[in-house]
Amino acid sequence: MLQNRYSLSLSMNMSDDHFETEETCEGHGKCMMTRQKIPDIITGWTVACYLDFYREHQGLIDNGFCKTCRPAFLRRQQQFGEEMWSALPFIFRLDAWTDLDRQKEKSWV
């Protein structure tokens, strides 16, 4: 399931396409502790958790990551939210977004 894959990926110590090292993280363990909380939060949520994860947990993210790790985390969370949004029709067994948009336009005519 996308949700489990994303929750594990968000808990990893990655920045873009490479792993962060102790030299790039300035959190002195704080960032890792925050990352370890994320899978528990996400796996307890519904399907659309990535769409508003930052809004719901802004305090944890803003205070739990250093200045290097926070932007990397937010970029990945945004990417996962976009992927989740794209996958919603499939998850709910609906037509593709393009078909749904076409149906919406027809209904407004």
N, C-alpha and C positions, 0 to 999 in steps of 0.2 A: 504494500500500500504506500502511496506517495507520502502520506503523513509520517509514517515511521522512518522512511528513508530520509526525509528532510530533517526530522528531529535529530537523527543521529549525525547527519552532516552538519547541522548548525552547532552541534556540541563539539565538533572537531576544531582544532587549532589551525585553521586555514585562512589565508588571505589571498583572494583571487585564485590563481592556479598553483600556489605553492604553500607549503606549510610554514607557519610562522615559527621562528626560533626564539629562544629565550632572549636573544639580543634585540629582536623587534618588539616583543611584548614588554610593556612597561608596568604591567599590573601586579607583578610580584605575587602571583598565585591567585589574585582576585579574579582575573579573567577566566582562569580554569575553573574556579568554583562556580562562577556564573554559568559557564558552558555546561557544567554538570547538572545544573538545575533545569535547563531547557528541555531535554527529552521528557522529563517527568511532567512538565507543564503541557507540552504539546500533545503527548499521547493521551492526556486526559481531556482534550478538547474535541470538538466536532471537526468535520471535514474541512471547513473553511477557516481553520485557525490562523493560517498564514496571512490571510487578508487583513487582519487587524491585530496581529501579534504585537507589533511595536506600540500601538495605541494602548493596548490592554496592559502591557508590561514595560512602559516607558521608564519608570523608576528603576527597575531591575537592570535594564539595558544601559541607561545613561549613567548609573552609579556603579554598575558591575563590570564595566569594561574600561580599559585604559584608552588613551587618545589614539593609539595605533589600532587596537582591536575593535573598537566601537564602529568606525566607518566600514571596516571589512565585514563585520557581522551584519551591519545594516544593508550593505550591498547584496550579500548573499540572501538575507531575509527578503529583500525586495524581489530578487530573482525568483525565489521559491514562491512568493506570493503571485507573481505573474504566471508562473507555470501552473500553480494551483487554479488560478482563475481560468486559464486556458483549458484545464482538464475538467472543469465543473460539468459541462454537458455530458462528457463521457461517464463521469462518476454517477450522475443522475439518470443515465440512459436516455439522454435527449439528443436531438440532432446537433450537428456542428454549429459553432457560433455563426458562421456565414448563413446557414439555413435559418437559424433562429432570427437573425437580423432581417433576412428577407421576409419571413413570416410576419415579423413585427411591422415592417413597412407596409405590407399588404393590408394588415389590420387597421392601419391609420388612414387608408384611402377611403 
